[in-house]
Amino acid sequence: MSTQAEYDRLLKKISANIKRARTKAGLTQMDMVDYGFNYRHYQRVESGEAGYNLMTLFRLSKVFKIPVKELLNG
């Protein structure tokens, strides 16, 4: 498996974890705007179309009240 394919797979896994955490927190994608996220970009994050940095993962962990590692590991 190529490095790019492995990265894409990891990105999809983390994106699914983000979506699961948001749903568990009882929030919609539109609710994420209230926490300072751009709606369209947030949609792309959850779909795995957009990457994210550590600050984004940190901010999401605060919104969802979970540790960052839960976003990474599921």
N, C-alpha and C positions, 0 to 999 in steps of 0.2 A: 504494500500500500504506500502511495506517495505521501510526502510530508503535507502537501496541500489537501489531500483527501482526508488525512488524519485530523488536520486542523478543522476542516469543514464538519467532520463528524463530531468533534469536541464542541464546536460552536453550536451545533444543533442540540446537543445534549444540554449544554448550559442554558440555551434559550428555552428549552422545554422545562428546565428546573425553575427558571424565572417565571414562566407562565403559570406553572403549578403553584408557586409561592404566592403570586398575585391572586390567583383564584381562591386559594386557601385563606388569604387575608380578607376575602370578600370585596375585592376591588376590581373595577373594570379598567380597560386600557384608557378610557377617557378620564377616570379618576387620577391617573398618573400625572396628568397635566397639573393638578393641584399640588403636586410634589416637585414641580419644576421641570418635568420632562416634556419634550416636544412630542405631540401625539403621533405624528407620522414616523418620527425616528423610533419612538418606543415600539410601534407596531413592527418595524423592521428588526428591532432587537429581538422581540419574541419570535419572529418568524425565522431568525437565523440569517437574515439578509444583511444585517449590519453587525459589525464587531463592537466591542465595548472595552473600556479600560478599567483599571482597578478602582478608580474613583466612582465610576458608574455602578460597579458591583457593590461598593461600600454604601453608596446612597440607597441602592435598592434594599440592601440588608437592613438599613435603618427603617425604611418605609415598611418593610414586611416584618420587622422585629425578629430577625433570624440572623445567625452568624453567616458571614460570607461563604464559609466552607460548605454550607447547605446549598448555596446557589451553584457551587462548583461540583459537588458530589451528588446532590439530589437526596 
